[in-house]
Structure formats: C-alpha cells, structure tokens
Amino acid sequence: MLSFVLVLAIDVTLSAQSDDFARYLAFAIPYRLPVLFYLAGVWTIRMAFARLAAGEIFGRVLPLLLHRLGLALACGGFASVFLTPWFWRLFLGPAKGALAAFDPPAITVGLVGLLMVVLANLMGQAEDMRQELDEFF
C-alpha cells in the first residue's frame, strides 16, 4: 500500500509540473486504479503465508486464499480493461477514449482470477466433504 501511495505522490508531483494539472491527474489516477486490486492480491498471499506459518491447516486456508486472490485478480483485470477507459471517458470527455481496452495480459489475468474463484469454491466443498467423512468414520 505504501508503494501505491508513493506512486500516486510521484504522479501528483509530475502533474504539478505539467501545463494542465487537472488533465494529467484525470489520466494518471484511473491508470493506477488496477494496481489497488493487484496489491490486494499480494497482501492476500502474504496473509495466507503468515497463517500457514502459524500452523493453520492447509486445507482450510487454501480455498480462502484462492477465493480472495481470484477476486483481486479478476477485479484488477476488469479495472484494466473496462474501468480505466470508462474513467478516462468520464474525466477527459467521451471523444477521448474507448469503451474497453484490448489488453491481452489484463484479460488473461482477469480470467485466471475467475478460474481461481471457481477452483476455490470446489476446494471448499471438497474440504467440507472431507470433514464430514472424517466425522462419520
């Protein structure tokens, strides 16, 4: 999060040197929006490692990790492809941007995130079934 704040501070500093401060910020802030989601994904991984190191059971931590990480990646991809261009159109004018950006890496990351959410749900169901069978036997 600190890195995101530093990047925004650099953007504001550079925009202050620009001839059109508001226009530069209207471009730079939406451009940085997907970074928030990707940082949330990194933070989720860090929390999962900490929980595993503390001795939590892997089968209970992994579905939660995959779900949160998948959501972060899917939202980051969505922000890169759709939200950033929409904010540019909103702030800079409808003639200044597309409705969506063709960004194959962002699309791929978003789809991988959705796949991780589906896999997390399946793993969670499998863990619930395993616990139920352990209680039965």
N, C-alpha and C positions, 0 to 999 in steps of 0.2 A: 504494500500500500504506500509505503514511503517513496518507493521508486515512481509510482504513478503521480504522487504529489510533486515530486521533483521534476518529472517530465512536464506536467502542467505549468509549473513555475517557469521552466525554460520557455515554454510556448508563450506564456504571458509576457515574459521579458522580451522575446523576439518580436511579439506583436506590438509591444510598446515602441519598438524601433521602426515599425512599419508605417507607411504613409496612411494606411487605412486600418486603424486598430480594430474596429468592430468587425470588419470583413475578415481579417485574419483570424480573430477568435472564432467567428462563425464557421470558419473552415477547420481550425485546429481542434476545437473541443469535440465535435462529432467524430472526427478522425480518430481520437483517442478513446472513444466510448467502448469499443470491443475489448480494449486492454483490461477494463474493470472485470469483465467476465473471465478472461484468461487468468488474471491474478487470483480470482476466487477459486479457480480450479487448482492452481498451485497451492493456495492456502489449504484447500481440502486435502490434498495429498500430504502436506506437512502434518495436518491434524491426524490423518489416518496412521502415518508412521509413528507418531507420538503415542497413539492409543495402542498400537501393536507392541511398541516397546514397553508400555506399561503392563502388558500381559493380557490384554483383552483377546478373546477368541477370534481367530481369523475369519471364521465362517459368519460371524455376526458383523464384523467391521467391513468386510469386502462389499456386500451388497449396498450398504450405506455410502461407502466411498464411491463405488461405481455410479450410483444414482446421482450424487451431488456433482461429481466430476463430469458426468454425462450432461447434466443440465447446464453446467458452466460452459462446456464446450459448445453445446447446441445454441445457447443464448449468445455466445461470442460470435459464432458463425452467422447467426441471424442478424446480429447487430452489424457485422461487417458487410453483409450482402444487402440488407434492407434498411436498417435504422440510420446508418450513416448517410446514405443517399437521401433518405427522407428528410433528415435534419438539414442537409445542405439545401434541399429544395425549399424547406420552410424558412431558413435563415437568409439564404442568398437569392431566393426568387425561383419560381417554377421553371424558368428557362435555363437555369444554371446547373441542372443535374438530371440524372436518370432516375427511374423508379426503383431500379435494382442495379447492383454492381455484379458483373460477371467476374467472380473471384474464385477460381477453382480450388485453391487451398482453403479458403474460408468455407466454401460449400462442403468440401471433404471433411473438415474438422467438425462442422455442424452435424453432418450425417453420422460421423463416428460417435459424436456425443449422443445422438438419438439412439444409436445401436447400444451404447453403454447403458442407457436408461432401461432399455428392454432387457438386456442381459442382467442388470441389477435386479429387476423385478423377478426374473426367472430364478436367479440365485437366492433371492429372499424366500421365494416359495419353496425351493429345494431345501433350504435350511429349516424352514418351518416343518416340512415333512420329515426331515431327519430327526428333529427334536421330538416330533410326535411318535415316530417309530422307536426312538430311544426310551420314551416313557412306556410304550407298550411292551417292550421286551425287557 
